[in-house]
Amino acid sequence: MRKASPPPPRKDQCTQVQCSCIALLKLYGSYLTHRRRSGVATVLLVSDLEAAGGRDADLAYMRVASDIATRIASGELNPGARLRAERDLAEYYEVSYGTIRRAMEVLRERGLITTIHGRGTFVSAPADSH
């Protein structure tokens, strides 16, 4: 016995692909309206197959490490400067304590900071280039 094929979609129904395209077109239309109004807009196209948080910049600990590294490079944090306690940094960056610990680990691996148990975390002196 042969299985019956599903009935074709009615005119007021759409397939998943068609619905996705329609939703994208509506979103694009609202983008154009917003752009005309504000003069500024950003479109971020993300594949539906890409996992969230897949890039380093998307990871909270990398954002924190990058911010602190930028402050060191700019001279805002001078060599020998003592950083706030990790719990204070977690509150400042509005992330978890574990996220700060991981960011500090990255900065230590790069040689940008040194942690002395019981004393704190300090900006390292730049490496001498002989």
N, CA, C and O atoms as CSV, one atom per row, in Angstrom:
chain,resi,resn,atom,element,x,y,z
A,1,MET,N,N,0.842,-1.174,0.000
A,1,MET,CA,C,0.000,0.000,0.000
A,1,MET,C,C,0.889,1.240,0.000
A,1,MET,O,O,1.861,1.321,0.751
A,2,ARG,N,N,0.556,2.168,-0.821
A,2,ARG,CA,C,1.333,3.382,-0.978
A,2,ARG,C,C,0.918,4.441,0.019
A,2,ARG,O,O,-0.267,4.644,0.281
A,3,LYS,N,N,1.939,5.128,0.584
A,3,LYS,CA,C,1.631,6.219,1.513
A,3,LYS,C,C,1.109,7.421,0.741
A,3,LYS,O,O,1.565,7.728,-0.360
A,4,ALA,N,N,0.167,8.071,1.338
A,4,ALA,CA,C,-0.370,9.271,0.706
A,4,ALA,C,C,0.608,10.420,0.916
A,4,ALA,O,O,1.131,10.609,2.014
A,5,SER,N,N,0.847,11.182,-0.139
A,5,SER,CA,C,1.754,12.324,-0.004
A,5,SER,C,C,1.011,13.460,0.705
A,5,SER,O,O,-0.212,13.564,0.609
A,6,PRO,N,N,1.759,14.309,1.415
A,6,PRO,CA,C,1.095,15.397,2.116
A,6,PRO,C,C,0.456,16.354,1.119
A,6,PRO,O,O,0.956,16.531,0.009
A,7,PRO,N,N,-0.627,16.955,1.513
A,7,PRO,CA,C,-1.310,17.865,0.592
A,7,PRO,C,C,-0.434,19.094,0.346
A,7,PRO,O,O,0.320,19.502,1.229
A,8,PRO,N,N,-0.527,19.683,-0.842
A,8,PRO,CA,C,0.265,20.884,-1.122
A,8,PRO,C,C,-0.177,22.022,-0.193
A,8,PRO,O,O,-1.340,22.069,0.209
A,9,PRO,N,N,0.741,22.941,0.153
A,9,PRO,CA,C,0.367,24.026,1.057
A,9,PRO,C,C,-0.682,24.928,0.420
A,9,PRO,O,O,-0.675,25.172,-0.786
A,10,ARG,N,N,-1.584,25.416,1.271
A,10,ARG,CA,C,-2.595,26.350,0.790
A,10,ARG,C,C,-1.923,27.676,0.489
A,10,ARG,O,O,-0.775,27.896,0.873
A,11,LYS,N,N,-2.633,28.557,-0.194
A,11,LYS,CA,C,-2.062,29.844,-0.547
A,11,LYS,C,C,-1.681,30.655,0.689
A,11,LYS,O,O,-0.720,31.424,0.647
A,12,ASP,N,N,-2.421,30.496,1.794
A,12,ASP,CA,C,-2.135,31.282,2.999
A,12,ASP,C,C,-1.088,30.603,3.892
A,12,ASP,O,O,-0.741,31.143,4.942
A,13,GLN,N,N,-0.578,29.422,3.493
A,13,GLN,CA,C,0.455,28.726,4.237
A,13,GLN,C,C,1.772,28.839,3.481
A,13,GLN,O,O,1.786,29.064,2.271
A,14,CYS,N,N,2.880,28.679,4.203
A,14,CYS,CA,C,4.177,28.703,3.524
A,14,CYS,C,C,5.060,27.613,4.112
A,14,CYS,O,O,4.858,27.162,5.240
A,15,THR,N,N,6.041,27.204,3.322
A,15,THR,CA,C,6.998,26.218,3.810
A,15,THR,C,C,7.952,26.901,4.777
A,15,THR,O,O,7.950,28.127,4.894
A,16,GLN,N,N,8.764,26.116,5.468
A,16,GLN,CA,C,9.712,26.675,6.438
A,16,GLN,C,C,10.684,27.635,5.760
A,16,GLN,O,O,10.986,28.700,6.298
A,17,VAL,N,N,11.170,27.259,4.584
A,17,VAL,CA,C,12.116,28.113,3.862
A,17,VAL,C,C,11.438,29.406,3.434
A,17,VAL,O,O,12.012,30.488,3.560
A,18,GLN,N,N,10.214,29.292,2.927
A,18,GLN,CA,C,9.493,30.487,2.501
A,18,GLN,C,C,9.233,31.410,3.699
A,18,GLN,O,O,9.386,32.626,3.591
A,19,CYS,N,N,8.844,30.835,4.825
A,19,CYS,CA,C,8.576,31.644,6.019
A,19,CYS,C,C,9.852,32.340,6.489
A,19,CYS,O,O,9.812,33.498,6.903
A,20,SER,N,N,10.983,31.633,6.426
A,20,SER,CA,C,12.258,32.232,6.822
A,20,SER,C,C,12.603,33.399,5.909
A,20,SER,O,O,13.071,34.440,6.370
A,21,CYS,N,N,12.372,33.223,4.618
A,21,CYS,CA,C,12.659,34.296,3.664
A,21,CYS,C,C,11.750,35.489,3.902
A,21,CYS,O,O,12.201,36.634,3.853
A,22,ILE,N,N,10.490,35.236,4.156
A,22,ILE,CA,C,9.539,36.309,4.413
A,22,ILE,C,C,9.942,37.074,5.669
A,22,ILE,O,O,9.915,38.305,5.692
A,23,ALA,N,N,10.320,36.330,6.723
A,23,ALA,CA,C,10.740,36.988,7.968
A,23,ALA,C,C,11.989,37.827,7.734
A,23,ALA,O,O,12.097,38.930,8.270
A,24,LEU,N,N,12.927,37.328,6.947
A,24,LEU,CA,C,14.156,38.064,6.640
A,24,LEU,C,C,13.845,39.336,5.860
A,24,LEU,O,O,14.423,40.391,6.124
A,25,LEU,N,N,12.933,39.233,4.900
A,25,LEU,CA,C,12.546,40.412,4.120
A,25,LEU,C,C,11.862,41.454,4.995
A,25,LEU,O,O,12.093,42.652,4.827
A,26,LYS,N,N,11.035,41.016,5.914
A,26,LYS,CA,C,10.387,41.955,6.838
A,26,LYS,C,C,11.435,42.638,7.715
A,26,LYS,O,O,11.371,43.845,7.950
A,27,LEU,N,N,12.399,41.853,8.194
A,27,LEU,CA,C,13.470,42.402,9.017
A,27,LEU,C,C,14.288,43.408,8.215
A,27,LEU,O,O,14.628,44.479,8.717
A,28,TYR,N,N,14.601,43.065,6.975
A,28,TYR,CA,C,15.359,43.975,6.116
A,28,TYR,C,C,14.575,45.261,5.873
A,28,TYR,O,O,15.146,46.351,5.866
A,29,GLY,N,N,13.273,45.129,5.675
A,29,GLY,CA,C,12.426,46.312,5.487
A,29,GLY,C,C,12.449,47.216,6.704
A,29,GLY,O,O,12.516,48.437,6.568
A,30,SER,N,N,12.393,46.624,7.905
A,30,SER,CA,C,12.449,47.443,9.119
A,30,SER,C,C,13.828,48.069,9.277
A,30,SER,O,O,13.949,49.178,9.798
A,31,TYR,N,N,14.881,47.360,8.827
A,31,TYR,CA,C,16.241,47.906,8.851
A,31,TYR,C,C,16.327,49.154,7.972
A,31,TYR,O,O,16.880,50.173,8.387
A,32,LEU,N,N,15.774,49.069,6.747
A,32,LEU,CA,C,15.819,50.219,5.841
A,32,LEU,C,C,15.056,51.400,6.427
A,32,LEU,O,O,15.507,52.541,6.332
A,33,THR,N,N,13.903,51.132,7.032
A,33,THR,CA,C,13.134,52.200,7.666
A,33,THR,C,C,13.943,52.839,8.785
A,33,THR,O,O,13.998,54.064,8.890
A,34,HIS,N,N,14.573,52.013,9.626
A,34,HIS,CA,C,15.383,52.525,10.742
A,34,HIS,C,C,16.570,53.319,10.208
A,34,HIS,O,O,16.907,54.371,10.751
A,35,ARG,N,N,17.197,52.828,9.159
A,35,ARG,CA,C,18.372,53.503,8.611
A,35,ARG,C,C,17.999,54.877,8.064
A,35,ARG,O,O,18.734,55.846,8.256
A,36,ARG,N,N,16.864,54.960,7.387
A,36,ARG,CA,C,16.434,56.248,6.865
A,36,ARG,C,C,16.168,57.226,7.998
A,36,ARG,O,O,16.459,58.417,7.882
A,37,ARG,N,N,15.611,56.720,9.097
A,37,ARG,CA,C,15.275,57.570,10.239
A,37,ARG,C,C,16.512,58.020,10.983
A,37,ARG,O,O,16.659,59.205,11.284
A,38,SER,N,N,17.407,57.090,11.287
A,38,SER,CA,C,18.538,57.398,12.155
A,38,SER,C,C,19.813,57.730,11.406
A,38,SER,O,O,20.682,58.415,11.946
A,39,GLY,N,N,19.944,57.264,10.190
A,39,GLY,CA,C,21.166,57.490,9.452
A,39,GLY,C,C,22.256,56.484,9.794
A,39,GLY,O,O,23.269,56.409,9.099
A,40,VAL,N,N,22.058,55.709,10.859
A,40,VAL,CA,C,23.057,54.734,11.279
A,40,VAL,C,C,22.364,53.430,11.609
A,40,VAL,O,O,21.358,53.412,12.318
A,41,ALA,N,N,22.904,52.342,11.096
A,41,ALA,CA,C,22.383,51.023,11.430
A,41,ALA,C,C,23.443,49.999,11.091
A,41,ALA,O,O,24.308,50.242,10.250
A,42,THR,N,N,23.376,48.866,11.740
A,42,THR,CA,C,24.323,47.789,11.501
A,42,THR,C,C,23.545,46.517,11.234
A,42,THR,O,O,22.587,46.203,11.941
A,43,VAL,N,N,23.958,45.791,10.219
A,43,VAL,CA,C,23.329,44.511,9.918
A,43,VAL,C,C,24.341,43.421,10.236
A,43,VAL,O,O,25.471,43.450,9.749
A,44,LEU,N,N,23.940,42.484,11.035
A,44,LEU,CA,C,24.795,41.363,11.395
A,44,LEU,C,C,24.164,40.103,10.823
A,44,LEU,O,O,23.099,39.672,11.264
A,45,LEU,N,N,24.829,39.523,9.845
A,45,LEU,CA,C,24.325,38.296,9.252
A,45,LEU,C,C,25.031,37.124,9.912
A,45,LEU,O,O,26.258,37.026,9.874
A,46,VAL,N,N,24.262,36.249,10.509
A,46,VAL,CA,C,24.806,35.097,11.202
A,46,VAL,C,C,24.156,33.858,10.621
A,46,VAL,O,O,22.934,33.786,10.486
A,47,SER,N,N,24.968,32.903,10.285
A,47,SER,CA,C,24.444,31.654,9.753
A,47,SER,C,C,23.652,30.939,10.839
A,47,SER,O,O,23.991,31.017,12.020
A,48,ASP,N,N,22.609,30.250,10.438
A,48,ASP,CA,C,21.833,29.487,11.403
A,48,ASP,C,C,22.584,28.236,11.851
A,48,ASP,O,O,22.130,27.535,12.756
A,49,LEU,N,N,23.726,27.949,11.229
A,49,LEU,CA,C,24.537,26.795,11.624
A,49,LEU,C,C,25.648,27.169,12.590
A,49,LEU,O,O,26.246,26.291,13.212
A,50,GLU,N,N,25.938,28.479,12.727
A,50,GLU,CA,C,27.030,28.916,13.590
A,50,GLU,C,C,26.587,28.899,15.045
A,50,GLU,O,O,25.522,29.404,15.399
A,51,ALA,N,N,27.439,28.300,15.881
A,51,ALA,CA,C,27.139,28.245,17.309
A,51,ALA,C,C,27.413,29.602,17.940
A,51,ALA,O,O,28.365,30.288,17.565
A,52,ALA,N,N,26.584,29.984,18.890
A,52,ALA,CA,C,26.793,31.238,19.605
A,52,ALA,C,C,28.041,31.128,20.466
A,52,ALA,O,O,28.316,30.074,21.038
A,53,GLY,N,N,28.799,32.220,20.557
A,53,GLY,CA,C,29.994,32.229,21.391
A,53,GLY,C,C,31.160,31.490,20.786
A,53,GLY,O,O,32.059,31.056,21.507
A,54,GLY,N,N,31.167,31.337,19.471
A,54,GLY,CA,C,32.221,30.571,18.828
A,54,GLY,C,C,33.501,31.335,18.578
A,54,GLY,O,O,34.538,30.727,18.312
A,55,ARG,N,N,33.456,32.645,18.655
A,55,ARG,CA,C,34.649,33.451,18.400
A,55,ARG,C,C,35.213,33.943,19.718
A,55,ARG,O,O,34.481,34.100,20.695
A,56,ASP,N,N,36.543,34.192,19.745
A,56,ASP,CA,C,37.185,34.686,20.963
A,56,ASP,C,C,36.560,35.980,21.454
A,56,ASP,O,O,36.387,36.161,22.659
A,57,ALA,N,N,36.216,36.888,20.537
A,57,ALA,CA,C,35.661,38.172,20.937
A,57,ALA,C,C,34.310,38.008,21.631
A,57,ALA,O,O,33.892,38.877,22.397
A,58,ASP,N,N,33.630,36.894,21.361
A,58,ASP,CA,C,32.328,36.648,21.976
A,58,ASP,C,C,32.455,36.107,23.397
A,58,ASP,O,O,31.472,36.088,24.139
A,59,LEU,N,N,33.640,35.671,23.782
A,59,LEU,CA,C,33.834,35.070,25.092
A,59,LEU,C,C,34.101,36.163,26.110
A,59,LEU,O,O,34.961,37.019,25.899
A,60,ALA,N,N,33.364,36.137,27.215
A,60,ALA,CA,C,33.456,37.196,28.215
A,60,ALA,C,C,34.872,37.347,28.752
A,60,ALA,O,O,35.352,38.471,28.906
A,61,TYR,N,N,35.553,36.239,29.043
A,61,TYR,CA,C,36.887,36.352,29.617
A,61,TYR,C,C,37.866,36.981,28.639
A,61,TYR,O,O,38.799,37.672,29.048
A,62,MET,N,N,37.655,36.741,27.321
A,62,MET,CA,C,38.533,37.349,26.320
A,62,MET,C,C,38.250,38.840,26.184
A,62,MET,O,O,39.170,39.620,25.938
A,63,ARG,N,N,36.987,39.248,26.342
A,63,ARG,CA,C,36.666,40.682,26.313
A,63,ARG,C,C,37.331,41.395,27.479
A,63,ARG,O,O,37.892,42.477,27.308
A,64,VAL,N,N,37.271,40.789,28.679
A,64,VAL,CA,C,37.885,41.378,29.863
A,64,VAL,C,C,39.400,41.435,29.684
A,64,VAL,O,O,40.010,42.476,29.927
A,65,ALA,N,N,40.009,40.333,29.264
A,65,ALA,CA,C,41.459,40.292,29.068
A,65,ALA,C,C,41.889,41.321,28.032
A,65,ALA,O,O,42.906,41.991,28.209
A,66,SER,N,N,41.128,41.451,26.962
A,66,SER,CA,C,41.447,42.409,25.909
A,66,SER,C,C,41.356,43.841,26.427
A,66,SER,O,O,42.202,44.672,26.096
A,67,ASP,N,N,40.347,44.136,27.230
A,67,ASP,CA,C,40.195,45.477,27.792
A,67,ASP,C,C,41.376,45.827,28.695
A,67,ASP,O,O,41.941,46.915,28.587
A,68,ILE,N,N,41.745,44.917,29.577
A,68,ILE,CA,C,42.857,45.173,30.487
A,68,ILE,C,C,44.168,45.291,29.700
A,68,ILE,O,O,44.993,46.153,30.004
A,69,ALA,N,N,44.364,44.436,28.698
A,69,ALA,CA,C,45.573,44.503,27.870
A,69,ALA,C,C,45.654,45.840,27.135
A,69,ALA,O,O,46.734,46.418,27.006
A,70,THR,N,N,44.518,46.326,26.657
A,70,THR,CA,C,44.472,47.622,25.971
A,70,THR,C,C,44.843,48.749,26.925
A,70,THR,O,O,45.564,49.675,26.552
A,71,ARG,N,N,44.349,48.670,28.154
A,71,ARG,CA,C,44.674,49.693,29.157
A,71,ARG,C,C,46.162,49.664,29.510
A,71,ARG,O,O,46.757,50.711,29.767
A,72,ILE,N,N,46.756,48.491,29.523
A,72,ILE,CA,C,48.199,48.378,29.789
A,72,ILE,C,C,48.982,48.970,28.620
A,72,ILE,O,O,49.921,49.740,28.820
A,73,ALA,N,N,48.589,48.605,27.399
A,73,ALA,CA,C,49.288,49.083,26.204
A,73,ALA,C,C,49.198,50.599,26.051
A,73,ALA,O,O,50.142,51.237,25.585
A,74,SER,N,N,48.057,51.176,26.444
A,74,SER,CA,C,47.871,52.624,26.295
A,74,SER,C,C,48.607,53.419,27.372
A,74,SER,O,O,48.751,54.635,27.251
A,75,GLY,N,N,49.075,52.743,28.421
A,75,GLY,CA,C,49.756,53.437,29.502
A,75,GLY,C,C,48.839,53.837,30.638
A,75,GLY,O,O,49.285,54.405,31.635
A,76,GLU,N,N,47.550,53.541,30.487
A,76,GLU,CA,C,46.606,53.836,31.576
A,76,GLU,C,C,46.986,53.052,32.826
A,76,GLU,O,O,46.875,53.553,33.945
A,77,LEU,N,N,47.436,51.814,32.620
A,77,LEU,CA,C,47.944,50.988,33.717
A,77,LEU,C,C,49.453,50.854,33.534
A,77,LEU,O,O,49.910,50.158,32.627
A,78,ASN,N,N,50.213,51.505,34.376
A,78,ASN,CA,C,51.674,51.508,34.274
A,78,ASN,C,C,52.269,50.257,34.899
A,78,ASN,O,O,51.639,49.624,35.746
A,79,PRO,N,N,53.489,49.893,34.483
A,79,PRO,CA,C,54.175,48.752,35.102
A,79,PRO,C,C,54.270,48.946,36.613
A,79,PRO,O,O,54.622,50.025,37.091
A,80,GLY,N,N,53.957,47.901,37.347
A,80,GLY,CA,C,53.976,47.953,38.806
A,80,GLY,C,C,52.651,48.342,39.425
A,80,GLY,O,O,52.476,48.224,40.638
A,81,ALA,N,N,51.699,48.809,38.600
A,81,ALA,CA,C,50.381,49.191,39.124
A,81,ALA,C,C,49.663,47.951,39.643
A,81,ALA,O,O,49.685,46.895,39.012
A,82,ARG,N,N,49.037,48.094,40.787
A,82,ARG,CA,C,48.290,46.979,41.381
A,82,ARG,C,C,46.862,47.022,40.869
A,82,ARG,O,O,46.203,48.060,40.928
A,83,LEU,N,N,46.388,45.891,40.365
A,83,LEU,CA,C,45.000,45.792,39.897
A,83,LEU,C,C,44.066,45.592,41.078
A,83,LEU,O,O,44.481,45.154,42.151
A,84,ARG,N,N,42.818,45.914,40.866
A,84,ARG,CA,C,41.800,45.659,41.893
A,84,ARG,C,C,41.732,44.161,42.178
A,84,ARG,O,O,42.201,43.346,41.383
A,85,ALA,N,N,41.152,43.815,43.301
A,85,ALA,CA,C,40.933,42.404,43.644
A,85,ALA,C,C,40.025,41.774,42.582
A,85,ALA,O,O,39.202,42.458,41.972
A,86,GLU,N,N,40.184,40.474,42.370
A,86,GLU,CA,C,39.404,39.784,41.338
A,86,GLU,C,C,37.902,39.909,41.564
A,86,GLU,O,O,37.141,40.050,40.607
A,87,ARG,N,N,37.477,39.860,42.797
A,87,ARG,CA,C,36.034,40.020,43.085
A,87,ARG,C,C,35.556,41.422,42.701
A,87,ARG,O,O,34.451,41.583,42.185
A,88,ASP,N,N,36.382,42.427,42.952
A,88,ASP,CA,C,36.033,43.801,42.556
A,88,ASP,C,C,35.985,43.938,41.042
A,88,ASP,O,O,35.107,44.612,40.502
A,89,LEU,N,N,36.934,43.297,40.352
A,89,LEU,CA,C,36.934,43.324,38.889
A,89,LEU,C,C,35.689,42.638,38.326
A,89,LEU,O,O,35.116,43.092,37.336
A,90,ALA,N,N,35.281,41.553,38.958
A,90,ALA,CA,C,34.068,40.850,38.513
A,90,ALA,C,C,32.857,41.769,38.620
A,90,ALA,O,O,32.001,41.779,37.735
A,91,GLU,N,N,32.785,42.526,39.681
A,91,GLU,CA,C,31.678,43.468,39.862
A,91,GLU,C,C,31.778,44.596,38.830
A,91,GLU,O,O,30.774,44.995,38.240
A,92,TYR,N,N,32.996,45.105,38.618
A,92,TYR,CA,C,33.207,46.203,37.675
A,92,TYR,C,C,32.803,45.795,36.257
A,92,TYR,O,O,32.109,46.546,35.572
A,93,TYR,N,N,33.229,44.618,35.818
A,93,TYR,CA,C,32.928,44.152,34.457
A,93,TYR,C,C,31.572,43.449,34.359
A,93,TYR,O,O,31.142,43.072,33.269
A,94,GLU,N,N,30.914,43.277,35.482
A,94,GLU,CA,C,29.600,42.616,35.537
A,94,GLU,C,C,29.651,41.205,34.948
A,94,GLU,O,O,28.816,40.811,34.134
A,95,VAL,N,N,30.673,40.459,35.397
A,95,VAL,CA,C,30.829,39.060,34.996
A,95,VAL,C,C,31.076,38.237,36.255
A,95,VAL,O,O,31.197,38.790,37.349
A,96,SER,N,N,31.150,36.934,36.103
A,96,SER,CA,C,31.376,36.072,37.257
A,96,SER,C,C,32.837,36.098,37.691
A,96,SER,O,O,33.720,36.486,36.925
A,97,TYR,N,N,33.073,35.687,38.906
A,97,TYR,CA,C,34.418,35.600,39.456
A,97,TYR,C,C,35.276,34.651,38.613
A,97,TYR,O,O,36.448,34.928,38.357
A,98,GLY,N,N,34.690,33.541,38.187
A,98,GLY,CA,C,35.405,32.570,37.354
A,98,GLY,C,C,35.845,33.172,36.021
A,98,GLY,O,O,36.912,32.835,35.508
A,99,THR,N,N,35.031,34.058,35.462
A,99,THR,CA,C,35.377,34.725,34.211
A,99,THR,C,C,36.610,35.599,34.411
A,99,THR,O,O,37.499,35.620,33.559
A,100,ILE,N,N,36.671,36.319,35.527
A,100,ILE,CA,C,37.829,37.163,35.834
A,100,ILE,C,C,39.060,36.297,36.049
A,100,ILE,O,O,40.146,36.635,35.576
A,101,ARG,N,N,38.904,35.188,36.756
A,101,ARG,CA,C,40.041,34.284,36.992
A,101,ARG,C,C,40.625,33.815,35.658
A,101,ARG,O,O,41.843,33.774,35.483
A,102,ARG,N,N,39.750,33.466,34.730
A,102,ARG,CA,C,40.202,32.995,33.408
A,102,ARG,C,C,40.891,34.130,32.651
A,102,ARG,O,O,41.912,33.902,32.002
A,103,ALA,N,N,40.352,35.346,32.722
A,103,ALA,CA,C,40.967,36.501,32.055
A,103,ALA,C,C,42.355,36.773,32.639
A,103,ALA,O,O,43.293,37.078,31.903
A,104,MET,N,N,42.480,36.662,33.960
A,104,MET,CA,C,43.780,36.883,34.599
A,104,MET,C,C,44.789,35.820,34.147
A,104,MET,O,O,45.972,36.110,33.964
A,105,GLU,N,N,44.311,34.602,33.971
A,105,GLU,CA,C,45.175,33.517,33.495
A,105,GLU,C,C,45.710,33.830,32.097
A,105,GLU,O,O,46.887,33.610,31.811
A,106,VAL,N,N,44.840,34.342,31.235
A,106,VAL,CA,C,45.245,34.714,29.875
A,106,VAL,C,C,46.294,35.823,29.929
A,106,VAL,O,O,47.299,35.762,29.221
A,107,LEU,N,N,46.066,36.832,30.763
A,107,LEU,CA,C,47.011,37.951,30.870
A,107,LEU,C,C,48.356,37.502,31.452
A,107,LEU,O,O,49.406,38.008,31.055
A,108,ARG,N,N,48.321,36.548,32.397
A,108,ARG,CA,C,49.572,36.001,32.940
A,108,ARG,C,C,50.333,35.244,31.853
A,108,ARG,O,O,51.553,35.367,31.745
A,109,GLU,N,N,49.608,34.459,31.045
A,109,GLU,CA,C,50.241,33.712,29.950
A,109,GLU,C,C,50.893,34.652,28.939
A,109,GLU,O,O,51.921,34.314,28.352
A,110,ARG,N,N,50.308,35.818,28.734
A,110,ARG,CA,C,50.867,36.806,27.807
A,110,ARG,C,C,52.021,37.592,28.437
A,110,ARG,O,O,52.722,38.334,27.750
A,111,GLY,N,N,52.212,37.424,29.742
A,111,GLY,CA,C,53.277,38.137,30.433
A,111,GLY,C,C,52.945,39.575,30.767
A,111,GLY,O,O,53.841,40.376,31.035
A,112,LEU,N,N,51.657,39.912,30.753
A,112,LEU,CA,C,51.255,41.289,31.022
A,112,LEU,C,C,51.074,41.585,32.503
A,112,LEU,O,O,51.209,42.730,32.935
A,113,ILE,N,N,50.766,40.544,33.285
A,113,ILE,CA,C,50.562,40.735,34.720
A,113,ILE,C,C,51.305,39.654,35.499
A,113,ILE,O,O,51.659,38.603,34.964
A,114,THR,N,N,51.530,39.943,36.773
A,114,THR,CA,C,52.138,38.986,37.692
A,114,THR,C,C,51.287,38.974,38.951
A,114,THR,O,O,50.909,40.032,39.453
A,115,THR,N,N,50.986,37.797,39.461
A,115,THR,CA,C,50.217,37.679,40.689
A,115,THR,C,C,51.131,37.158,41.785
A,115,THR,O,O,51.814,36.147,41.620
A,116,ILE,N,N,51.130,37.860,42.896
A,116,ILE,CA,C,51.905,37.448,44.059
A,116,ILE,C,C,50.910,37.080,45.149
A,116,ILE,O,O,50.149,37.924,45.621
A,117,HIS,N,N,50.924,35.815,45.541
A,117,HIS,CA,C,49.977,35.312,46.527
A,117,HIS,C,C,50.008,36.165,47.796
A,117,HIS,O,O,51.073,36.403,48.365
A,118,GLY,N,N,48.856,36.613,48.223
A,118,GLY,CA,C,48.746,37.410,49.444
A,118,GLY,C,C,49.027,38.888,49.254
A,118,GLY,O,O,48.803,39.677,50.172
A,119,ARG,N,N,49.510,39.281,48.086
A,119,ARG,CA,C,49.825,40.696,47.850
A,119,ARG,C,C,48.944,41.309,46.781
A,119,ARG,O,O,48.517,42.456,46.914
A,120,GLY,N,N,48.662,40.561,45.718
A,120,GLY,CA,C,47.820,41.098,44.654
A,120,GLY,C,C,48.343,40.790,43.275
A,120,GLY,O,O,49.274,40.005,43.094
A,121,THR,N,N,47.718,41.429,42.309
A,121,THR,CA,C,48.085,41.263,40.910
A,121,THR,C,C,48.612,42.597,40.400
A,121,THR,O,O,47.989,43.642,40.588
A,122,PHE,N,N,49.776,42.543,39.748
A,122,PHE,CA,C,50.477,43.752,39.331
A,122,PHE,C,C,50.766,43.704,37.834
A,122,PHE,O,O,50.964,42.636,37.254
A,123,VAL,N,N,50.786,44.900,37.218
A,123,VAL,CA,C,51.161,45.009,35.803
A,123,VAL,C,C,52.647,44.728,35.709
A,123,VAL,O,O,53.445,45.311,36.443
A,124,SER,N,N,53.015,43.840,34.812
A,124,SER,CA,C,54.421,43.473,34.619
A,124,SER,C,C,55.167,44.562,33.875
A,124,SER,O,O,54.590,45.309,33.085
A,125,ALA,N,N,56.455,44.637,34.141
A,125,ALA,CA,C,57.317,45.550,33.381
A,125,ALA,C,C,57.462,45.010,31.978
A,125,ALA,O,O,57.498,43.795,31.786
A,126,PRO,N,N,57.548,45.895,30.983
A,126,PRO,CA,C,57.698,45.396,29.604
A,126,PRO,C,C,58.983,44.595,29.462
A,126,PRO,O,O,59.991,44.909,30.096
A,127,ALA,N,N,58.946,43.579,28.645
A,127,ALA,CA,C,60.127,42.736,28.426
A,127,ALA,C,C,61.187,43.537,27.702
A,127,ALA,O,O,60.892,44.255,26.746
A,128,ASP,N,N,62.427,43.413,28.161
A,128,ASP,CA,C,63.556,44.103,27.520
A,128,ASP,C,C,63.815,43.446,26.182
A,128,ASP,O,O,63.778,42.221,26.059
A,129,SER,N,N,64.077,44.266,25.183
A,129,SER,CA,C,64.411,43.714,23.858
A,129,SER,C,C,65.876,43.982,23.589
A,129,SER,O,O,66.237,45.084,23.175
A,130,HIS,N,N,66.735,42.981,23.820
A,130,HIS,CA,C,68.189,43.117,23.609
A,130,HIS,C,C,68.541,42.615,22.256
A,130,HIS,O,O,69.712,42.638,21.875
